[in-house]
Amino acid sequence: MRVRVEEVDPRSLELLGKNARFMRHETFGRLTSNIERDGALTSVPFCVRSRREGCTWLVISGNHRVKGAIKAGLATIHIMVTDDEVTPDQAKAIQLAHNSLVGEDDPVVLKEIYESIDECSLKEYSGLDDKVLELLSKVGVEPLASAQLEWTSVVFLFLPDEVDRLKRSLEQCGKAAKERFGARFQDYDRFMEALALAGESYGVSNTATALTLLVEVFENHVEDLAGGFLAENGGPSRKGSVPAAAAIGANQVPVETAALLRRIVDDAGKTAARFGALEDAIRSHLERIATSSATGGSAPS
């Protein structure tokens, strides 16, 4: 789009009949006062060719600035215009884009800039209202370096039963590793490559289904989570707790195995320290097996 700047009488401009952006009365008053003080618009409105007879330009962005200039009594203002043909739909899209695609203030930096202004009238000129100033008074932390990091959002859609399964798997993984972190781009690439590999291997093009396949692969290798809490000698490498699935390597066990585990748990639970007693019971059982093997006897059942 080719653009240029023109100087025009603000009263000659056509304003939008329907403008999604509104401005409170006190804010518009501050805008008008600033325009009167400057004697000009310090940020220019954007206009396209008007379809109204007798009017050259339609203000797409900056309607409140034009109104403020008129109220401030400015004879002329500068506007940015394009002579390119702009359809009504394009004009609406530009209007919404100019209203919505705006940055956000870093509260720490905003506070530093505001407090560095010595002249009270210029602080008022900045237009920061009481609500913003109240928030600034509560700011007392250093800016986060992570605010400058580049990041990408990835959204997956799942059916209810699928998302419940995914949540359980992620909880198991998180509890075993005890770590939460923002992934690096290299890790993101590895994840996407694994996702693509899973989909291609099963002939699946749907990303959410491919992720479900990754969950299945994870569930089939839950025993690998043992690396998150076992040392090389087989003992614990850290304190805390882990999911039972990470210890036995499966989310589900046969009924017979579950019954046997339940008997051991119930026997251990008869003492005060349930898991401490369970640990003692298992260790004692392993010691009996080792002793029996050393003497050539049969292992205890």
C-alpha positions as CSV (number, residue, x, y, z in Angstrom):
1,M,0.0,0.0,0.0
2,R,1.4,3.4,-1.0
3,V,0.9,6.1,1.6
4,R,1.7,9.8,1.9
5,V,1.0,12.7,4.3
6,E,-1.4,15.6,3.6
7,E,-2.4,18.7,5.5
8,V,-6.2,19.2,5.7
9,D,-8.9,21.0,7.6
10,P,-10.1,18.4,10.1
11,R,-13.7,19.6,9.6
12,S,-13.5,18.4,6.0
13,L,-12.9,14.8,7.0
14,E,-15.6,12.0,7.1
15,L,-15.6,10.2,10.4
16,L,-16.7,6.6,10.9
17,G,-20.4,6.0,11.5
18,K,-19.6,2.9,13.5
19,N,-16.5,2.9,15.6
20,A,-15.7,0.0,18.0
21,R,-13.1,2.0,19.9
22,F,-14.6,4.3,22.5
23,M,-13.0,6.9,24.8
24,R,-14.2,7.9,28.2
25,H,-15.2,11.6,28.7
26,E,-12.3,12.4,30.9
27,T,-9.8,10.7,28.6
28,F,-11.1,12.6,25.6
29,G,-10.8,15.8,27.7
30,R,-7.1,15.0,28.4
31,L,-6.6,14.3,24.7
32,T,-8.1,17.6,23.7
33,S,-6.0,19.5,26.3
34,N,-2.8,17.8,25.0
35,I,-3.7,18.8,21.4
36,E,-4.3,22.4,22.5
37,R,-1.0,22.4,24.3
38,D,0.9,21.0,21.3
39,G,-1.0,23.0,18.7
40,A,-0.9,20.0,16.4
41,L,-1.5,16.2,16.2
42,T,1.7,14.5,17.2
43,S,0.4,11.1,15.8
44,V,-1.5,11.2,12.5
45,P,-4.8,9.6,11.6
46,F,-5.0,7.2,8.7
47,C,-7.5,7.9,5.9
48,V,-8.8,6.3,2.7
49,R,-10.8,7.8,-0.2
50,S,-14.3,8.7,1.0
51,R,-17.3,7.5,-1.0
52,R,-19.4,10.4,0.3
53,E,-20.1,13.2,-2.2
54,G,-18.2,16.4,-1.4
55,C,-15.8,14.7,1.0
56,T,-12.3,13.5,0.0
57,W,-11.1,11.4,3.0
58,L,-12.6,8.9,5.4
59,V,-10.9,8.5,8.7
60,I,-10.2,4.8,9.3
61,S,-8.0,5.2,12.4
62,G,-7.7,8.3,14.6
63,N,-11.4,9.5,14.8
64,H,-11.0,10.7,18.4
65,R,-7.8,12.6,17.5
66,V,-9.7,14.4,14.7
67,K,-12.6,15.2,17.0
68,G,-10.1,16.5,19.6
69,A,-8.4,18.6,17.0
70,I,-11.7,20.1,16.0
71,K,-12.6,20.8,19.6
72,A,-9.2,22.3,20.2
73,G,-9.8,24.7,17.3
74,L,-7.0,23.6,15.0
75,A,-7.3,25.0,11.5
76,T,-5.4,22.1,9.9
77,I,-3.9,18.8,10.8
78,H,-1.7,16.3,9.1
79,I,-3.1,12.9,8.0
80,M,-1.7,9.8,6.4
81,V,-3.6,8.8,3.3
82,T,-3.5,6.2,0.5
83,D,-4.7,6.7,-3.0
84,D,-4.9,2.9,-3.5
85,E,-8.4,1.5,-3.9
86,V,-9.6,0.1,-0.6
87,T,-12.8,-2.0,-0.5
88,P,-15.3,-1.5,2.4
89,D,-14.2,-4.9,3.9
90,Q,-10.5,-3.9,3.7
91,A,-11.4,-0.6,5.4
92,K,-13.1,-2.4,8.2
93,A,-10.2,-4.8,8.7
94,I,-7.7,-1.9,8.8
95,Q,-9.9,-0.2,11.4
96,L,-10.0,-3.3,13.6
97,A,-6.3,-4.0,13.2
98,H,-5.3,-0.4,14.2
99,N,-7.6,-0.7,17.3
100,S,-6.5,-4.2,18.4
101,L,-2.9,-4.7,17.3
102,V,-1.2,-2.7,20.1
103,G,1.6,-3.6,22.4
104,E,1.6,-3.9,26.2
105,D,3.5,-1.9,28.7
106,D,6.1,-3.4,30.9
107,P,4.9,-2.1,34.3
108,V,8.4,-1.8,35.7
109,V,9.7,0.2,32.7
110,L,6.5,2.2,32.6
111,K,7.0,3.2,36.3
112,E,10.6,4.1,35.7
113,I,9.7,6.4,32.7
114,Y,6.8,8.0,34.5
115,E,8.8,8.7,37.7
116,S,11.7,10.1,35.7
117,I,9.4,13.0,34.5
118,D,10.0,15.9,36.9
119,E,7.4,18.4,35.7
120,C,3.9,17.7,37.2
121,S,2.0,19.1,34.2
122,L,3.9,16.7,31.9
123,K,3.0,13.8,34.1
124,E,-0.6,14.8,33.6
125,Y,0.1,15.1,29.9
126,S,1.1,11.4,29.8
127,G,-2.5,10.5,30.2
128,L,-2.0,7.7,32.8
129,D,-5.2,7.6,34.9
130,D,-5.6,6.9,38.6
131,K,-6.1,3.1,38.0
132,V,-2.8,2.8,36.2
133,L,-1.0,4.9,38.7
134,E,-2.4,2.8,41.6
135,L,-1.0,-0.3,39.8
136,L,2.3,1.3,39.3
137,S,2.6,2.1,43.0
138,K,2.5,-1.7,43.7
139,V,5.3,-2.5,41.2
140,G,8.5,-3.4,42.9
141,V,10.2,-6.1,40.9
142,E,12.9,-6.2,38.3
143,P,11.8,-6.7,34.7
144,L,11.8,-10.4,33.8
145,A,14.3,-11.3,31.1
146,S,11.8,-13.9,29.9
147,A,9.5,-11.1,28.6
148,Q,12.0,-10.7,25.7
149,L,12.0,-14.4,24.8
150,E,10.5,-15.5,21.5
151,W,7.8,-18.2,22.0
152,T,5.2,-20.1,20.1
153,S,1.8,-21.3,21.2
154,V,0.6,-24.7,20.1
155,V,-3.0,-25.7,20.5
156,F,-4.3,-29.3,20.3
157,L,-8.0,-30.4,20.5
158,F,-9.0,-33.6,22.1
159,L,-12.2,-35.6,22.8
160,P,-13.0,-35.7,26.6
161,D,-11.8,-39.3,27.1
162,E,-8.6,-38.5,25.2
163,V,-7.8,-35.4,27.2
164,D,-8.3,-37.2,30.5
165,R,-5.8,-39.8,29.5
166,L,-3.3,-37.2,28.4
167,K,-3.7,-35.4,31.7
168,R,-3.0,-38.6,33.7
169,S,0.1,-39.3,31.6
170,L,1.4,-35.7,32.0
171,E,0.8,-35.9,35.7
172,Q,2.8,-39.1,36.0
173,C,5.7,-37.6,34.0
174,G,5.7,-34.4,36.0
175,K,5.6,-36.2,39.4
176,A,8.4,-38.5,38.4
177,A,10.7,-35.7,37.1
178,K,9.7,-33.0,39.5
179,E,10.6,-30.3,37.0
180,R,8.6,-27.6,35.2
181,F,10.3,-25.5,32.5
182,G,9.7,-23.5,29.4
183,A,10.8,-25.5,26.5
184,R,13.6,-24.3,24.2
185,F,13.1,-24.0,20.5
186,Q,15.4,-27.0,20.1
187,D,13.0,-29.0,22.4
188,Y,10.0,-27.7,20.5
189,D,11.6,-28.9,17.2
190,R,12.3,-32.3,18.8
191,F,8.7,-32.6,19.9
192,M,7.3,-31.6,16.5
193,E,9.6,-34.1,14.8
194,A,8.5,-36.9,17.2
195,L,4.9,-35.9,16.5
196,A,5.4,-36.1,12.8
197,L,7.2,-39.4,13.1
198,A,4.3,-40.9,15.1
199,G,1.8,-39.7,12.6
200,E,3.7,-40.9,9.6
201,S,4.4,-44.3,11.2
202,Y,0.7,-44.9,11.6
203,G,-0.5,-43.1,8.5
204,V,-2.2,-40.4,10.6
205,S,-2.4,-36.7,9.5
206,N,-4.4,-35.4,12.4
207,T,-2.1,-33.8,14.9
208,A,-4.2,-34.5,18.0
209,T,-4.4,-38.2,17.0
210,A,-0.6,-38.2,16.5
211,L,-0.2,-36.8,20.0
212,T,-2.4,-39.5,21.4
213,L,-0.1,-42.0,19.7
214,L,2.8,-40.4,21.5
215,V,1.0,-40.8,24.8
216,E,0.5,-44.5,24.0
217,V,4.2,-44.9,23.3
218,F,4.9,-43.1,26.6
219,E,2.5,-45.4,28.5
220,N,4.3,-48.5,27.0
221,H,7.6,-47.2,28.4
222,V,6.5,-45.9,31.8
223,E,9.3,-48.0,33.4
224,D,11.8,-45.6,31.8
225,L,10.7,-43.0,34.4
226,A,12.6,-44.9,36.9
227,G,15.6,-42.9,35.8
228,G,14.1,-39.9,37.5
229,F,14.5,-41.4,41.0
230,L,16.9,-44.4,40.8
231,A,20.6,-44.2,41.2
232,E,23.0,-46.4,39.3
233,N,23.2,-48.9,42.2
234,G,19.4,-49.2,42.3
235,G,18.9,-47.1,45.4
236,P,17.0,-43.8,45.5
237,S,18.7,-40.8,43.9
238,R,16.6,-38.2,45.6
239,K,13.9,-37.7,48.3
240,G,10.2,-37.1,47.9
241,S,7.7,-39.4,46.3
242,V,6.9,-40.8,42.8
243,P,3.7,-42.2,41.2
244,A,3.3,-46.0,41.8
245,A,3.2,-46.4,38.0
246,A,6.8,-45.1,37.7
247,A,7.9,-47.7,40.3
248,I,6.2,-50.8,38.8
249,G,6.4,-49.6,35.1
250,A,2.7,-49.8,34.3
251,N,-0.6,-48.0,34.9
252,Q,-2.4,-51.3,35.4
253,V,-1.4,-54.7,36.7
254,P,-3.2,-58.1,36.6
255,V,-5.8,-58.7,39.3
256,E,-3.7,-61.4,40.9
257,T,-0.7,-59.1,41.2
258,A,-2.9,-56.3,42.5
259,A,-4.3,-58.7,45.2
260,L,-0.8,-59.7,46.2
261,L,0.3,-56.1,46.5
262,R,-2.8,-55.3,48.5
263,R,-2.0,-58.1,51.0
264,I,1.5,-56.7,51.4
265,V,0.2,-53.1,51.8
266,D,-2.5,-54.3,54.3
267,D,0.1,-56.2,56.4
268,A,2.5,-53.2,56.4
269,G,-0.4,-50.9,57.3
270,K,-0.9,-52.6,60.6
271,T,2.0,-50.7,62.0
272,A,2.1,-46.9,62.6
273,A,4.3,-45.9,59.6
274,R,2.5,-47.4,56.6
275,F,5.0,-46.8,53.9
276,G,8.0,-47.3,56.2
277,A,6.6,-50.7,57.2
278,L,6.0,-51.5,53.5
279,E,9.6,-50.7,52.8
280,D,10.7,-52.9,55.6
281,A,8.5,-55.8,54.5
282,I,9.8,-55.7,50.9
283,R,13.4,-55.4,52.1
284,S,12.9,-58.3,54.4
285,H,11.4,-60.4,51.6
286,L,14.3,-59.6,49.3
287,E,16.8,-60.6,52.0
288,R,15.0,-63.9,52.5
289,I,15.2,-64.6,48.8
290,A,18.9,-63.7,48.7
291,T,19.6,-65.9,51.8
292,S,17.6,-68.8,50.3
293,S,19.5,-68.6,47.0
294,A,22.8,-68.5,48.8
295,T,22.0,-71.7,50.8
296,G,20.4,-73.5,47.9
297,G,16.9,-73.5,49.4
298,S,13.6,-72.7,47.8
299,A,12.6,-69.0,47.6
300,P,9.7,-68.0,49.9
301,S,6.3,-67.5,48.3
